[in-house]
Amino acid sequence: MDETSFHNQIIMKAPSILSLTFILLAIISCSRASSCADDFLQCLRKEFHNYSSISNNIYTPINSSYSSILQLTIQNPRFASDPTPSPLIIITPQHESQIPPLIHCAKESGLQIRTRSGGHDFEGLSYLSQVPFVIIDLIKFNEIKVDVEHKTAWVGVGATIGSLYYAIAERSPILGFPAGICPTVGLGGYFSGGGYGTMMRKYGLAADNVIDARIIDVNGRLLGRESMGEDLFWAIRGGGGASFGVIVAWKVQLVDVPKRVTVFRVSRTLEQNATQIIHRWQYIAPKLNKDLFIAILLTRTNTTRSSNNMTINASFFSLFLGGVDRLLPLMQESFPELGLVRQDCAEVSWIQAMVFIAGFPVDFPPQVLLNRTDPSTRRPFKGKSNYVQQPIPEYGLEGFWRHFFEEEAESALIAMTPYGGRMAEISESAIPFPHRAANLYKLLHVVFWGEDENQDPDKYIKWSRRVDTYLTPYVSSNPREAYVNYRDLDLGVNNVHGDTTYKQASIWGRRYFKNNFRRLVRIKSVVDPKNFFNNEQSIPPLH
């Protein structure tokens, strides 16, 4: 019997030994936590010549404002309950020069760092850890400098999508940026994962339009594009920036938009042939003119026309970079099944279109995009993403809908985001984000539940997994692709203690990054060989 076989038999015969080992490690970690926190604070006092410059931005559990700071940008209350591991310390630095000492002291005291910019991480990894940790909350890095002449902007990672849109529109009515729909998302993680938006078919992802960045590495060095080198600059644009350092700012290339654009939102239920229209959309949406983006949001709703009083509502929402007189003939030629008419459309400025796309009435003042938190959308949830490369047949869609008539799916939704256009033209290896020409659209399904049910969310999570299993024949394979900004720990995780092998990490890494995962690991091995910046799905170095 070889050594590997013997080792495997020991593991199979003695799971209690492994369990005991992990329990002991947890006890040791807990006993050390208080000491680690003290060591960290003591180190900061030595590192900062003027400790008062940072002390007012340090929060520990004994501070009255600790809880409010922690909860401020947590977007998924699933991870905000009492049993959830909390940070020993939260730091909200105001200047990039304050971050190197935080990295140094975390290393010296044996604490892990989690960086947070918006708190939208699907699995809460920007504010959770299974080992003693501190949060560097970059919410104060929210400055945006727009250069209209050169069509660029420097953006602090603590700024939100909504604040970026607003800052651009204040300076120019004919410039925009291809970012996302949700205005409260922080730009630190959003850019570093790729970044979808309603102009992606015209201009690509947000990360495709990043032209410089500022990052503080594991050695405390502040690096720009030139000093970090093209490998690291490549890695942080779609490869998950938190694996490589603390990103503090992005420089982006702004894009041209017309003075007037057109938006619409048209709803169809199953009784109004939604299934047939969606089936047709799969063939049409990726091939439309690059100026036209039509996505679908599906939810369950009540109807008096159905015997079981439930139906699926499909909301087709769109941004067209042009006027309604150009849009209507294009729709009549390409997608007459939707039945779009002039009354469905509104011609507005680009910034008002972003207000509308965010879910507000089209005439709402754009200042609404500056709201950092939206209590109405803060509910526990579980989400999963897939990529569709061949149209799902009508019977496949109908089977999908049946899951949404189950009890757990009362507050579930499906989002279908079209590809094609510029997305199909950019190489899979241009940045770490690899999901390009082969895909027709991205499919996201999310299930929500009430905060009063958050102590026992298992039935909702199991429902999400059942739906994902159902989709298996209809989505990409080898690997089955997923979007890193819709993080899903069901795909696999790194070891909490000890090294993670390349083979182990590849289980989830190839789903997010395909063949780009190998290059990400090589870069990680150079810039952070001891794996200081790590989490459950961070890029591991080679060992």
Secondary structure as UniProt FT lines:
FT   HELIX           3..13
FT   HELIX           15..47
FT   TURN            49..51
FT   HELIX           52..55
FT   TURN            56..57
FT   STRAND          58..59
FT   TURN            61..62
FT   TURN            64..65
FT   HELIX           66..71
FT   TURN            72..73
FT   HELIX           77..79
FT   TURN            82..83
FT   STRAND          89..91
FT   HELIX           96..98
FT   HELIX           99..109
FT   STRAND          112..116
FT   TURN            122..123
FT   TURN            125..126
FT   STRAND          133..137
FT   TURN            139..140
FT   STRAND          144..147
FT   TURN            148..151
FT   STRAND          152..156
FT   TURN            157..158
FT   HELIX           161..171
FT   TURN            173..174
FT   STRAND          175..176
FT   TURN            183..184
FT   HELIX           187..193
FT   TURN            198..199
FT   HELIX           200..203
FT   HELIX           207..209
FT   STRAND          210..216
FT   TURN            218..219
FT   STRAND          222..223
FT   HELIX           225..236
FT   TURN            237..238
FT   HELIX           241..243
FT   STRAND          246..253
FT   STRAND          255..256
FT   STRAND          261..269
FT   HELIX           270..272
FT   HELIX           274..284
FT   HELIX           285..287
FT   TURN            290..291
FT   STRAND          292..302
FT   TURN            307..308
FT   STRAND          310..320
FT   HELIX           324..334
FT   HELIX           336..338
FT   HELIX           342..344
FT   STRAND          345..348
FT   HELIX           350..357
FT   TURN            358..359
FT   TURN            362..363
FT   HELIX           366..370
FT   HELIX           375..377
FT   STRAND          381..388
FT   HELIX           394..403
FT   TURN            404..405
FT   HELIX           407..411
FT   STRAND          412..418
FT   HELIX           421..424
FT   TURN            428..429
FT   TURN            437..438
FT   STRAND          441..448
FT   HELIX           451..453
FT   TURN            454..455
FT   HELIX           458..471
FT   HELIX           472..474
FT   HELIX           484..486
FT   HELIX           489..491
FT   HELIX           502..513
FT   TURN            514..515
FT   HELIX           516..527
FT   TURN            529..530
FT   TURN            536..537
//
